[in-house]
């Protein structure tokens, strides 16, 4: 497996004081470096993440998930990381699957590896039915376009590797919503 030092886990966060420590600890247990991008939180998200011993990049005001990701991608690229894994601060992404994303990257050589929240069928039931239907339609369209099965088209749990990471560091749209 590629060295964990090649990969930086980026966590965009807005008012996630209730979950940020648990998420950061989960990532660090797997040996990955972490950067939290606090996107203008009005709670203790940034302070808690800093106390947990990770790098915190702070926006004074909320720029949205696109702005937070752009900041993270620029930081990772500047630091010479070969890939980032985006992980949500609310705990919806199981950190025990970080190595699965890295392994898929290693085995496939893909520039983008998407995680799926639907490996656990119980999770799928927590998503409202209208959204699940829309996601199923989008998954079929994306799957046809990519010529592969896409089970979670709106997943924010993804590995982004060079050269796409460098492109995103330069041109990622700050108005991007995340899905």
N, C-alpha and C positions, 0 to 999 in steps of 0.2 A: 504494500500500500504506500502511496505517496506520503511524505512526511507531513505531520499535522502542522508543522511550521510553514508549509506552503499555503495553507488554508487559513483564512480569517473568518470567524463567524461574526456577522454583523446583525445587530438587533436594533431596528428602529423602534423608538418608544415614545409614547405620549401618555402621560398620567398612568403609568403601570407600576406604581409603588407596591401594590398588593402582590405582584407576581414576579417582578424583575429579579429579585434575589434567587428565587427558585430556578428561574430560567438560566441565569448566569451560572449558578452552581452546577446545573445539569450539563451545560456545555463544557465547563472546565473539568468536570469529572471524566470527560472523554478526551482530555488532553489538548483541546483547541484554545487558541488565543481568541479573545472576544473584544469587540468594540461596540459600545452602546451609543447610538445617536439619539440623544434626548431632544425631541423636536418641540421645544417650548413648553414642557410640562409645568403645571402649576402645583404639582405635588412634590414628593421627595424622590422621584424616580432617579434623577441624576446623582443625588447625594448617596442614595442606597447603592447604586451601581458602582460609584467611586469607592465607597467603603468596602465593597466586595472585591476590590483590587483590579478592576478592569479599566481600560481606557474609556473615557466618556467624552464624546464630542457634543457640544451643546449649542443648540439654536436658541437664541433669545426669544424668538417668536415662532409659532407653528408655521412650518413651510409645507406640511403634508408629507405623506409617505414617500412621494417622489423626490422631494427635496432632501429628506433624511437619507434615502438610498443613494442619491447623487453624492452627498457628503461622504458616506461610507465607501462607495466605489472609488472616489478620488483618494481617500486616505489609504485604502488597501493597495491601489495601484502605485501610489507614491512610496509605499513601504515595501514594494517589490513582491507582493503576494501573487501567487499564480492563480488563486481562486478565492472566492468568498462563498460562504453559505449564509443565505438570508434566513433568519429565524425570528418568528414573531415573539414579542415581549409578553404576550398574554398567556403563554403556556400551551397554546393549541398544537404546537409542533413537538413531537416526542424526540427529545435530544438523544435517546438511544438509537435513533436512525441516522445520526450524522455520519457515522462510518459507512452506512449503506450508500449515501450519496457520494461519498469519496470513492468507494469501491466501484460504483457505476461509472464514475468519471474515469477512473483508471482503466477499467475494462473496455469502455466504449470509445474513449478519446473525445467524447462530446464536449462542446463548449457550454452547454446548458443541460443540467440534470434536474428534473422536477420530482419532488417528493409528493407523496399522496397521503391525504388524511384518511383515505378510504381503505387502507390496509386493515383497519379495524372497523368491521361493519357497524358496530355500535355507534361510532362517530358519525357515520352517514345519516343515521336516524335523527341526530341532533340538529341537522340542517333543515330548515323549513322546506316542505314539499315543492312549492313554486321555484325556489332557488335550485333545489336538486334537479328539477326538470330542465331548467335553463342551463345548468351546468352540464347535464347529459347531452343536450343538443350541441353546446359549444365543444364538448369533448369529442363528439363524432366529427365535427368540422375540423378541429385541430388535428385529430388523428389521421384523417384523410390527407390533409395538407402536409403533415410530417411523415406520413407512411409508417406510423407506429401507434400503438395504443396509448391514449392519454386518459387517465382515470380521474384526474383532479386538475382540470384546466385553470382553476382560479387559485391554485396553491401558491402560497407565499413562501413555502419551504423549498428552496432551490439552491443549487450550486451553480455559480457563474464563473467560468474559467477564461483565461486569456485565449484568444485575443478579444473576445467579447467584453471581458472585464475592462480592458483598456478603452474600448469604444464607449462603453457605458460611462466610464470615468470622465470622458471628454464630452459626451453628448446625451446623457440620460435626461429625459425631460422632467423638470421639477414638478410639472403638473400631473405626472403619472399617478394613478390611483392605487396601483399595486397588483391588481389581477391581470 
